[in-house]
């Protein structure tokens, strides 16, 4: 799909950094099926674009990053409807993206919105951000990884309270729990996200991709399996031009010029 044809998201590029903005402000950027289709389409295209090294995901306005799924699309759905939609295949595709994703969060990040945040690799939160999984309040539960990723991030007891009561975490609570990387004033969220994105974009794209893979693998395997995966990725980078450039630049006391080769 052409970026100009998107109806529910906006895509912008600034050098090596792309920004994808969820753009349903009248619905607090709720994640309906059309938005998820366009979001995945955009992210996959950006992931394959050699000019882009980091992707920022944010929501339009300051009231919400994304206030959850679009309940209107699910209210009358049956089990068969949900199985045929296979909506979680979209989430699996986001999880497999190779380039770093930075979430820039203002306002509500609830339900699917919070699950989207947790699919990102670095989280910058505005002071008014609220994170939660309130699905229990409408008779269901998280389904896009909320019970699993949330528990790994905040521990059993905080996750259990959030999932079973629907309570939210404030930005400051999230920071104290290691759930987000930075909390900044609302007006500074995108600036901080871009600062981090530019810092990452200046590194070797190959090293960034393989390092991200290794960190994520730690959640899916034993320590022995994770260490083996890490070492293989480490050795693999010794075949890259970026490794030679990076080490030579270090020895020559200059900034490296990474090409992603």
Secondary structure, 3 states (H helix, E strand, C coil): CCHHHCCCEEEEEECCEEEEEECCHHHCCCECHHHHHHHHHHHHHHHHCCCCCEEEEEECCCCEEECCECHHHCCCCCHHHHHHHCCHHHHHHHHCCCCEEEEEECCEEECHHHHHHHHCCEEEEECCCEEECHHHHHCCCCCCCHHHHHHHHHCHHHHHHHHHHCCEEEHHHHHHCCCCCEEECHHHHHHHHHHHHHHHHCCCHHHHHHHHHHHHHCCCCCHHHHHHHHHHHHHHHHHCHHHHHHHHHHHCCCCCCCCCC
